[in-house]
Amino acid sequence: MTIVILNTGCANLTSIKIAVQKLGYIPKITSNSNLLKKSRKIIIPGVGTASTAMNILHQKNLVNIIKNIKQPVLGICLGMQIFCEFSEECNGIKTIGVLNDCSTILLKNLNLSVPHIGWNYINFNNKSHPLFKQIQNNSRFYFVHSYIVPINKYTLATSNYGVSFSSVIQKNNFFGVQFHPEKSGNIGAQLLKNFLEI
């Protein structure tokens, strides 16, 4: 049983691997379906486009495997966004559909530059959630994104960049964060540690 970082053909795989290694784990970057099924935890990163990620998942026949996986899965940034049913990115694309009543939408902001790049606060809806162990409410994490998951019934924490959006979500064994814990220093390392210990 291992920690799998899903190879979605997007960037940032090495950064996540290094961040997980620093926590004492030995992760494997792969898109092998058998390794996914046997893994202890799965992390779906984070930098790229929804079309690139979904093309890889379809080529590898992984969409239904991911939807039906029972172990904890953490989606980071794009990895969280593709949990939705649909994304407005790339003129609209059907995504994995774990959150079957949610869509990823363009971050529309007339007063602030898009993409949203830099440090921002997250506000917990549930301060006692195990993902937030030893993390204070209104802690700052590092964001890089142009699309958002609107606030919905699966939202665990929110952030605001002209508009409020989901910065952490959970549905059953699927967790998602809009920010990049691997780029968020000690506080990001703590969140990754918390996920890996769930």
Buried (B, 14 or more C-beta within 10 A) or exposed (E): EBBBBBBBBBEBBEBBBEBBEEBEBEBEBBBBEEBBBEBEBBBBBBBBBBBBBBBBBEEBEBBEBBEEBEBBBBBBBBBBBBBBBBBBBEEEBBBBBBBEEBBBBEBEEEEEEBEBEEEBBBBBEEEEBEBBEEBEEEBBBBBBBEBBBBBBEBBBBBBEBBBBBBBBBBBEBBBBBBBBBBBBEEBBBBBBBBBBEB
